[in-house]
C-alpha cells in the first residue's frame, strides 16, 4: 500500500492528484488544504474521474495526521503568480504559509520523501529542509524539470525531431535565471554542436539565446493566457513520484542540495540527479563550459540571495 499526501488543493495540487490517480502508481491520494471544503470538493471531483480509469485509486480529503504513514508528501501550497510577476516575487506569501505548514508537520510522525513544488521552488525547498530539519537526500524540489520539458519541446519543434530522442537540461533557478548548457544537448546521442556543423540548415538556428528565451517565457505566456500553469507541473510531479515509489533510479533535473558540486554549497537548485526510493541518490556533475559554469554560478547567487531574504524574514 502506497500513500501520497498533497498539501494544497489549488490548481496545481488538484491536477497533481488527478495525474497521480491516472497513472495508477499509488493506492491512495490525500488532499489537505486550509480550506477544508475546497479540498473535499477537489478530492470528490478527482474520485469521480477514477471511475473512468483502468485502476481506481482512492482519492480523499484529509488532515495532517494522514502524513504519519505517507510514503510521499507533495508540497503544493501557495498562490499562482500574476502576469508580470516572477516566481521570486511569491517569496513572502509562500514563506508565511510554510511556517504554518512546518509547525503542523512537526506534530506528525512523517518520515517519507518530500517533493516541493511551491514557488519560488528552490528557495522554498531549501527553507523547508532547514526549518523542518530534514535529511537533504529525502527532500527535493521539482526544480528545473518543467523548464527542461519546455526546453526539450522547443528543440523538438525547431529541429523537427521527436522529444524522446532529445537529451538536455535546464539548470539553476526554476525561474528567469535558469541556464541552458548547449554543450550538453544531445539529439539521438549526437551533440547539437556537431549537428549544427554537419547540417546547419536544420540545426543552425537553435542558439542558446533562443532556447533560454523560450524556456523563460513559455510559463509567463501560459499565466497571461489562462491565469496559472498546472498540467505540465502536475504531470512532472506524478513522474517523480513514480521514480520514488518504483525505485527507478532515473535522472531528473530537481532542486537538490549542493555540497560542493559545481563549486556550490548550501543551496538547492536545479541539477540532474538520480532519483529512487530514498530520494536523491546522486547529483550528476555535467562537464559545463567555462561560460556555462559562470552563468550557473550567477543563477545560484540569485537563489542564495533569496534564501537569505527568507531567513531574514524569519529572524524579524
Secondary structure as UniProt FT lines:
FT   STRAND          3..7
FT   HELIX           11..23
FT   STRAND          28..32
FT   HELIX           36..49
FT   HELIX           50..52
FT   STRAND          58..61
FT   HELIX           64..69
FT   STRAND          72..75
FT   TURN            83..84
FT   HELIX           87..90
FT   HELIX           91..105
FT   TURN            106..107
FT   STRAND          113..116
FT   HELIX           121..132
FT   HELIX           136..138
FT   STRAND          139..141
FT   TURN            143..144
FT   HELIX           145..159
FT   HELIX           163..165
FT   STRAND          166..167
FT   STRAND          170..172
FT   TURN            176..177
FT   STRAND          179..180
FT   HELIX           182..184
FT   STRAND          186..187
FT   TURN            188..189
FT   STRAND          190..191
FT   HELIX           192..198
FT   HELIX           200..203
FT   TURN            204..205
FT   HELIX           208..226
FT   HELIX           231..245
FT   TURN            246..247
FT   STRAND          250..259
FT   HELIX           261..263
FT   STRAND          265..276
FT   TURN            277..278
FT   STRAND          279..283
FT   HELIX           290..315
//
